């Protein structure tokens, strides 16, 4: 590059860069941020509301299942006690040691009562009092 060429380049005016309208850019930025924040808040609140609306139904289900578990545990404990009583009665020479089990099975709705043959009939369903 010669000095003449360098001087010629320096004298060519560059077109001015278009200056952005800062006020308009600030306004667009503010609107965009407000929109994004509003969308994310709406989505977030919808998710929170959906999650919170599940809580009463879940509490109700937990309460119901807890009651069922307590009832089943009591039934199981009563059957175990009746079985132990039957074994003890058998060892003591009781003429009807199974009466403890029959009574408890009947109390839990698992024994239908005596059939035509005079024997006790078991109910097909097992689990929980009826």
C-alpha positions in Angstrom: 0.0 0.0 0.0 1.4 3.4 -0.9 1.0 6.6 1.0 -1.3 7.9 -1.8 -3.5 4.8 -1.6 -3.7 5.0 2.2 -4.6 8.6 2.1 -7.4 7.9 -0.4 -8.9 5.2 1.8 -8.8 7.5 4.7 -10.8 10.2 2.9 -13.7 7.9 1.7 -16.5 8.7 4.1 -18.2 5.6 5.7 -21.9 5.7 5.7 -23.1 6.4 9.3 -24.4 3.3 11.1 -28.1 3.4 11.8 -28.4 4.2 15.4 -31.0 2.2 17.2 -33.8 4.0 18.9 -32.9 3.2 22.5 -36.2 4.2 23.9 -38.1 1.9 21.5 -35.6 -0.9 22.3 -36.1 -0.4 26.0 -39.8 -0.5 25.6 -39.7 -3.8 23.5 -37.4 -5.4 26.0 -39.7 -4.4 28.9 -42.8 -5.8 27.0 -41.0 -9.1 26.1 -39.8 -9.6 29.7 -43.3 -8.9 31.0 -44.8 -11.4 28.6 -42.3 -14.1 29.4 -42.7 -13.6 33.1 -46.5 -13.6 32.8 -46.4 -16.8 30.7 -44.0 -18.6 33.1 -46.0 -17.4 36.1 -49.3 -18.6 34.6 -47.8 -22.0 33.8 -46.2 -22.2 37.2 -49.4 -21.2 39.0 -51.4 -23.7 36.9 -49.0 -26.5 37.9 -49.1 -25.4 41.5 -52.9 -25.3 41.4 -53.1 -28.7 39.8 -50.8 -30.2 42.4 -52.6 -28.6 45.3 -56.0 -29.7 44.0 -54.8 -33.3 44.3 -54.0 -33.0 48.0 -57.6 -33.4 49.4 -58.2 -36.5 47.4 -54.9 -38.0 48.4 -55.6 -37.2 52.1 -59.0 -38.8 51.8 -57.5 -41.9 50.2 -54.7 -42.2 52.8 -57.3 -41.9 55.6 -59.5 -44.6 54.0 -56.5 -46.9 53.5 -55.2 -46.3 57.0 -58.6 -47.3 58.4 -58.6 -50.5 56.2 -55.1 -51.4 57.4 -56.1 -51.0 61.0 -59.1 -53.2 60.5 -57.1 -55.9 58.7 -54.4 -55.8 61.5 -57.1 -56.2 64.1 -58.7 -59.1 62.2 -55.3 -60.8 61.9 -54.5 -60.3 65.5 -57.9 -61.7 66.5 -57.4 -64.7 64.3 -53.9 -65.3 65.7 -55.3 -65.1 69.2 -58.1 -67.5 68.3 -55.6 -70.0 66.8 -53.4 -69.8 70.0 -56.5 -70.3 72.1 -57.5 -73.3 70.0 -54.1 -74.9 70.4 -54.1 -74.3 74.1 -57.6 -75.7 74.4 -56.5 -78.7 72.5 -53.6 -79.3 74.8 -55.9 -78.9 77.8 -58.2 -81.6 76.4 -61.1 -79.3 75.4 -63.7 -81.4 73.6 -64.2 -78.6 71.0 -60.9 -76.6 70.7 -61.8 -75.3 67.2 -64.7 -73.3 68.7 -62.4 -70.3 69.2 -61.5 -70.3 65.5 -65.1 -70.9 64.4 -66.3 -68.0 66.5 -63.7 -65.6 65.2 -64.1 -66.6 61.6 -67.9 -66.1 62.0 -67.3 -62.7 63.6 -65.1 -61.7 60.6 -67.8 -62.9 58.2 -65.6 -65.6 56.8 -67.7 -68.5 58.0 -71.1 -68.9 56.5 -72.5 -71.2 59.2 -73.5 -74.7 59.1 -74.5 -76.2 55.8 -77.0 -79.0 55.0 -74.4 -81.6 56.2 -74.1 -79.8 59.5 -70.5 -78.7 58.7 -69.4 -75.1 58.8 -69.0 -73.6 55.4 -66.2 -71.1 54.6 -67.1 -68.0 52.6 -65.2 -67.6 49.3 -64.0 -64.1 50.2 -61.2 -63.6 52.6 -60.1 -60.2 53.9 -61.7 -57.8 56.3 -65.0 -57.9 58.2 -68.2 -57.8 56.2 
